[in-house]
Amino acid sequence: MRHDTLSDMFSALKNAEAIGKTECAVPASNLIKSMLLIMQKEKYIGEFEHLGADSGGKFRIKLLGRINNCGSIKPRFSVGKTDFIRWEKRFLPAASLGLLLVSTSNGVISHKEAKKKGIGGKLLGYVY
């Protein structure tokens, strides 16, 4: 029984990268799809595909070996448009390394985009 599919996704990615796999399967949802699109755009993962309901609704992801650490952020902290530096210091190893994934009124975006647009939201996860 799954309680947090977002944490399951990050755990699967982190463990598969740690042992050197070239692909992994993670549970599918619209939230996970939007997060994977951001990670793909930032070149942390390669292509991914939806395997459909016959496999339990999963995404198969090509791994590039670029993820050192990733995880979900619990509780889902609210972050203002000027507070990103505080959270970067807390979850990322350096200011220009990695990204925070933020749920905003414009959808799920990276903290870099949120800074440019001048909007805040809820922190969902981090990857570097």
N, C-alpha and C positions, 0 to 999 in steps of 0.2 A: 504494500500500500504506500503510495507516494503522498507526502505531505507538502513538499516544496520542490516542484519541478525545476525551478531556477537553480537551487543549490545542487540538485542532481546533475544538471547540465554542467555546471562549473566543476563539480567533482569528477565527472567523466572526462572532461577535457584535460583537467590537471593531471589525472592519473594516466591517461593515455599518452600525454606528452612526456611524462616522467619516465615511462618505460620505453619510449621511442617508437610508438605505433605510428603508422601513416594515416590511419583513419579511425574514427570512433562513431558510435551511435548514441544519440541523446534523445530524451523524450521531446515530443513535438507539441508546440502551442504557438499562438500568434505572438505572444510576448517573446518567446525564445527565438522565433523567426526574425523578429525585428532586431534583437540583440545580435544574432548571428550575422545579419546584414551589415551592422555597424562594424563588427569585428572583421568581417571580410573586407570591407572598404578600407579599414586601417591596416590590412595585411597581416592580421594575426592568425587567420585561418584561410584555407583555400575554398574551393567550391563545396557546396552542400546541396543535398537533395532530400526531398520528402519521400519516405518509403511507403507511405500509405497506411490504411487501417489494417491491412493484412499482417503487418509486422508490429501492430500495437501502436501505430502512430509515432514514428521516430524520424529523426533527421540523420543522414549519414554525412559526416563531415570529413573532408580531407585536411589533414594537419600538416603544417609547414615547419613545425619545430620552433616557433617563435614565442610561444607562451611560457614564461617562467613561473608565473603564479596568477591565479584568478580566483574569484570567490564572490558569493553574494553578500550583501550588506544587510545585516539584521540588527536592530530594527530598521525599518525603512526611514532613515533620517530625512527630514525636510531640509532643503538647502536653498538659501536665497541667491539672487543673482550676483551678489558680491561676496559670498561665503565659500567659493570653490577652493580658494587657496588653503583654507583650514582643512578641508577634506582631502585635498591632494597630499598634504603633509601627513595625514593620518593613514591613508590607504596606499599611496604610491611611493616607490623608493626615491624618486626625484621629480621635480616639477615638470620637466619636459618628457618624462618617460612614463608610458602607460596611459590609460584613460579610465575615467569613471563613466558608468552608464547611468543615465538619469531619465526618469519618467517625467515628462512635462505635458503641458496642455497641447503641445505640438507633436506628441508621440514620444517614443523612446529615442533619445539622441545622446551623443557623447558630451562630456562636460566642456570640451573645446567649442563645440557648436553652440551650446547653451550660453557660454561666455560671449560669443560673437553676437548672438541674438538678444542677449541681455535678459534671459529668463531663468527662473529657478525651477525646482521640482523636488522629486523624491529620489534618493540614491537607491539604485538597484544592485549594482555590482561594480567590480573593478577587474582590470586585466592589464598585465605588463609582461 
